[in-house]
């Protein structure tokens, strides 16, 4: 009887999941704003998912802090079937062209990236908000030749998408914010130029960056290019052989590859909600994480295995662990942007200083905002900066309960697909 109930439950879950496009997306590049890096690097990219039927428009997804194009793959595969006629371009910012992805073609990507030597990237200090807005404008312009364009940003990408809507509102037919808001981070003019003392240490300012006193890419709190590359290498190898033993150095205990790759990002163990996704649970002895408690989050750490080694169990939470691990690393592009320009982070936080011409204005189309019930913006009032950015603009806010910040994009039931598809259905009537 119990087995029958389990089978019926599994069937119901499968039937509830939205249909997905089953093909292989194309990875395409676009000429970008000219900088000292030269035309070979002055490019941005997109993972392209084709529309079903005749083309009605394009949704351009903008990833968040340290995010890459495959953040949106699970959502894009569902959306192109739920919104016939709309293609999806999941954007990779220009820094993704700096990543050395040759390690994924070797027998041991983990060993390759452990020996990874970072390149010299002095031009990265110039890749700020103005450069990225022009890159995005070139993509939007290309898409507009074939129909309307809707911009959809996740997390810090929602801030960047909103700034583009201030920059070139007439080139869009819609704006979607996914667990992010126009003013997600903010610093004043002095902090922008001189830096600021934060709870975990000093954050450098623009003067430090231009003088070479700080790396031109984000390299704080363990979020550095080598660390991000190693995380993708773990995910890639775990996807190939999830039940194999994790190689030495992956984690400080015996573990399967799958458990070693997932426990750092699962919401039960991840110290920061920015990178949390609900994937299941490790089969292991646990303890409270001191780092999590210092950050105000009740999360756990793994003390060691119960038995031979730590395993991973799919407990039916929002995101399927095996689908997530397959998405996390792709030989073409990954889940992370290893060389996230520190200049871009500064400029978004102080956009009034970086680009004084950007001013609040009404938009000629409504804005859709989707929050995650266990994410960064779990309440409708958390989107109040949207009304400040876009006065007298219709705003629909929906909070999807039970989802983490990343579940909003990767959940197995695609809760965000329906609201986005419904929003896209109104684009033609707004033209």
Secondary structure by P-SEA (a helix, b strand, c coil): caaaaaaaaaaaaaaaccccccbbbbbbbbbcccccccccccbbbbbbbbbcccccbbbbbbbcccccccccaaaaaaaaaacccbbbbbccccccccccccccccccaaaaaaacccccccccccccaaaaaaaaaaaaaaaaccbbbbbbbccaaaaaaaaaaaaccccccbbbbccccccccccccccccccccccccccccaaaaaacccccccccccccaaaaaaaaaaaaaaaaccccccccccccccccaaaaacccccccccccccccccccccccbbbbbaaaaaacccbbbbccccccccccccccccccaaaaaaaccccccccccccccaaaaaaaaccccccccbbbbbbcbbbbbbbbccccccccccaaaaaaacccbbbbbbbbcccccccccccccccaaaaaaaaaaaccccc
